[in-house]
């Protein structure tokens, strides 16, 4: 269970305060799939970054299983983020000099998992995502959809409880985007991963179990 309480985020630009998130509450159940929708600049990415502990709120709390994770020192918070939360972004940020397999293994190696185990897990995930024959291809040799699947595999290698995706189909054509939608929902349904997606893609949003709109720094339920 994730509980969000009075979440606020304010940025200062040229001496002016910009309130991006103006204070809202939200509860997210384990295994739920949620779409965060809203116009550009509504605060969707800011919300995901805070929810994923990549950024801190100006005010408010985010509780994972009843614990306010922002009360922890940065080292403990970083460890929590690396082990419990997976991220997929619009731009996949794959390292061009590494193969699909090597890109997928990186989080495991950073977490000091031995190379043999990391490679085995990466191979299994990439195969599950339909990339068994692309393990040794570098990003430049993969299609956009294949690159995004590698990014998904990389996000999954440490078996996170929560998967956050920011416009995961934003750079893909309609057919390829639909395949990524299917994979995200498959992971949610078969692995029980809590899936939270910020998207302009109405097709994807309507397939989620709940839609949350962001407008003027506050949330409203769409369905």
C-alpha positions as CSV (number, residue, x, y, z in Angstrom):
1,X,0.0,0.0,0.0
2,X,1.2,3.5,-0.9
3,X,-0.3,6.4,0.9
4,X,0.3,9.9,-0.3
5,X,-0.6,12.7,2.2
6,X,-0.8,16.4,1.4
7,X,1.8,16.2,-1.4
8,X,3.2,19.5,-2.4
9,X,6.0,20.5,-4.7
10,X,7.2,24.1,-5.3
11,X,10.0,25.2,-7.6
12,X,11.7,28.6,-7.5
13,X,12.6,30.1,-10.9
14,X,14.2,33.6,-11.1
15,X,13.0,34.3,-7.7
16,X,9.4,33.3,-8.5
17,X,7.7,30.3,-6.8
18,X,6.0,27.9,-9.0
19,X,3.5,25.5,-7.3
20,X,3.5,22.4,-9.4
21,X,1.7,20.1,-6.9
22,X,-0.6,21.9,-4.6
23,X,-1.5,19.3,-2.0
24,X,-3.4,16.1,-2.5
25,X,-4.0,12.7,-0.9
26,X,-4.0,9.4,-2.7
27,X,-4.0,5.7,-1.8
28,X,-2.6,3.1,-4.2
29,X,-3.2,-0.6,-3.5
30,X,-0.7,-3.3,-4.1
31,X,-1.0,-4.7,-7.6
32,X,-3.1,-1.8,-8.9
33,X,-2.7,-0.3,-12.3
34,X,-3.1,3.5,-12.4
35,X,-2.9,6.0,-15.3
36,X,-1.9,9.6,-14.5
37,X,-3.3,11.9,-17.2
38,X,-3.3,15.6,-17.8
39,X,-2.0,18.2,-20.2
40,X,1.7,18.9,-20.6
41,X,3.0,20.8,-17.6
42,X,0.3,19.5,-15.3
43,X,2.9,17.9,-13.0
44,X,2.7,14.2,-14.1
45,X,6.5,13.7,-14.4
46,X,7.1,15.7,-11.2
47,X,4.7,13.4,-9.4
48,X,6.3,10.3,-10.7
49,X,9.8,11.5,-9.7
50,X,8.7,12.2,-6.2
51,X,6.7,8.9,-6.0
52,X,9.8,7.1,-7.1
53,X,11.9,9.0,-4.6
54,X,14.1,10.6,-7.3
55,X,13.0,14.0,-5.9
56,X,11.7,15.2,-2.5
57,X,8.4,16.8,-1.9
58,X,8.3,20.4,-0.6
59,X,5.6,19.3,1.9
60,X,3.7,16.1,2.6
61,X,4.5,12.4,3.0
62,X,4.7,9.3,0.9
63,X,4.2,6.1,3.0
64,X,5.2,2.7,1.7
65,X,3.5,0.1,3.9
66,X,3.0,2.7,6.6
67,X,6.5,4.1,6.6
68,X,7.4,7.7,5.4
69,X,10.4,6.9,3.3
70,X,11.5,10.5,3.1
71,X,12.3,10.4,6.8
72,X,15.1,8.0,6.0
73,X,18.8,9.1,5.3
74,X,19.7,9.3,1.7
75,X,21.7,6.1,1.6
76,X,18.8,4.1,3.0
77,X,16.3,5.8,0.6
78,X,18.6,5.1,-2.3
79,X,18.7,1.4,-1.4
80,X,15.0,1.3,-1.2
81,X,14.6,3.0,-4.5
82,X,17.0,0.6,-6.3
83,X,15.4,-2.6,-4.9
84,X,11.7,-1.7,-4.8
85,X,11.0,0.6,-7.7
86,X,11.5,0.2,-11.4
87,X,11.5,3.1,-13.8
88,X,10.7,3.3,-17.5
89,X,11.0,6.7,-19.3
90,X,9.9,8.0,-22.6
91,X,13.6,8.1,-23.7
92,X,15.0,4.7,-22.8
93,X,18.5,6.0,-21.9
94,X,20.2,2.7,-23.0
95,X,24.0,2.8,-23.2
96,X,24.8,2.6,-26.9
97,X,28.1,0.8,-26.5
98,X,26.5,-2.1,-24.5
99,X,24.3,-4.9,-25.8
100,X,20.7,-5.5,-24.8
101,X,21.9,-8.1,-22.3
102,X,24.6,-5.9,-20.8
103,X,22.2,-2.9,-20.5
104,X,19.7,-5.1,-18.7
105,X,22.3,-6.4,-16.3
106,X,23.6,-3.0,-15.1
107,X,21.2,-2.4,-12.1
108,X,22.0,-5.9,-10.8
109,X,25.7,-5.4,-11.1
110,X,25.5,-2.0,-9.4
111,X,23.7,-3.9,-6.6
112,X,26.6,-6.3,-6.4
113,X,24.8,-9.3,-7.7
114,X,27.3,-11.7,-9.1
115,X,27.7,-11.6,-12.9
116,X,26.5,-15.2,-13.5
117,X,23.3,-14.6,-11.6
118,X,22.7,-11.2,-13.2
119,X,23.3,-12.6,-16.7
120,X,20.9,-15.5,-16.1
121,X,18.1,-13.2,-14.8
122,X,18.6,-10.7,-17.6
123,X,18.4,-13.5,-20.2
124,X,15.2,-14.8,-18.6
125,X,13.5,-11.4,-18.6
126,X,14.6,-10.5,-22.1
127,X,13.3,-13.8,-23.4
128,X,10.0,-13.3,-21.6
129,X,9.7,-9.9,-23.4
130,X,10.3,-11.5,-26.8
131,X,14.0,-10.6,-27.2
132,X,15.6,-14.0,-26.9
133,X,17.3,-13.6,-30.3
134,X,18.4,-10.0,-29.6
135,X,20.5,-10.4,-26.5
136,X,23.8,-9.5,-28.1
137,X,22.5,-6.6,-30.2
138,X,23.3,-3.0,-29.3
139,X,20.6,-0.4,-29.1
140,X,21.5,1.0,-32.6
141,X,20.7,-2.4,-34.0
142,X,17.2,-2.6,-32.4
143,X,13.9,-1.0,-33.3
144,X,12.3,1.6,-31.1
145,X,9.9,-1.0,-29.6
146,X,12.8,-3.4,-29.0
147,X,14.8,-0.7,-27.2
148,X,11.8,0.1,-25.0
149,X,11.5,-3.6,-24.1
150,X,15.1,-3.6,-23.1
151,X,14.4,-0.6,-20.9
152,X,11.6,-2.5,-19.4
153,X,13.8,-5.6,-18.8
154,X,16.4,-3.3,-17.1
155,X,13.6,-1.9,-14.8
156,X,12.5,-5.4,-13.9
157,X,15.8,-7.1,-13.2
158,X,15.8,-6.4,-9.4
159,X,12.1,-7.6,-9.2
160,X,10.6,-4.3,-8.0
161,X,7.3,-4.1,-6.3
162,X,6.4,-0.8,-8.1
163,X,6.9,0.0,-11.8
164,X,6.7,3.7,-12.8
165,X,6.5,4.6,-16.5
166,X,6.6,8.1,-17.8
167,X,5.1,8.3,-21.3
168,X,6.4,4.8,-22.2
169,X,4.8,4.9,-25.6
170,X,5.4,8.5,-26.4
171,X,8.1,8.0,-29.0
172,X,6.6,4.9,-30.6
173,X,4.2,4.4,-33.6
174,X,0.7,3.2,-32.8
175,X,1.3,-0.5,-33.5
176,X,4.5,-0.6,-31.5
177,X,3.0,1.4,-28.7
178,X,0.2,-1.1,-28.5
179,X,2.7,-3.9,-28.0
180,X,4.3,-2.0,-25.1
181,X,0.9,-1.4,-23.6
182,X,0.2,-5.2,-23.7
183,X,3.6,-5.9,-22.1
184,X,3.0,-3.4,-19.2
185,X,-0.4,-4.8,-18.5
186,X,0.9,-8.4,-18.7
187,X,3.5,-7.6,-16.1
188,X,1.0,-6.0,-13.9
189,X,-1.4,-9.0,-14.1
190,X,1.1,-11.9,-14.0
191,X,3.7,-10.5,-11.6
192,X,1.4,-8.4,-9.4
193,X,3.6,-5.4,-9.9
194,X,1.9,-2.1,-8.9
195,X,1.9,-0.2,-12.2
196,X,1.7,3.6,-12.4
197,X,1.9,5.3,-15.8
198,X,2.0,9.0,-16.7
199,X,0.6,9.2,-20.2
200,X,-1.2,11.2,-22.9
201,X,-2.2,7.8,-24.5
202,X,-5.9,7.5,-23.9
203,X,-5.9,3.9,-25.2
204,X,-3.4,2.9,-22.5
205,X,-5.1,5.0,-19.8
206,X,-8.5,3.3,-20.5
207,X,-6.9,-0.1,-20.0
208,X,-5.7,0.6,-16.5
209,X,-7.8,-0.2,-13.4
210,X,-8.0,3.5,-12.4
211,X,-7.4,6.9,-14.1
212,X,-6.2,9.9,-12.1
213,X,-6.2,13.3,-13.6
214,X,-3.8,16.1,-12.7
215,X,-5.0,19.6,-13.1
216,X,-3.8,22.8,-11.5
217,X,-1.6,20.8,-9.2
218,X,-4.4,18.7,-7.8
219,X,-5.8,15.3,-8.7
220,X,-9.3,14.2,-9.7
221,X,-10.6,10.7,-10.4
222,X,-11.5,10.0,-14.0
223,X,-12.6,6.4,-13.7
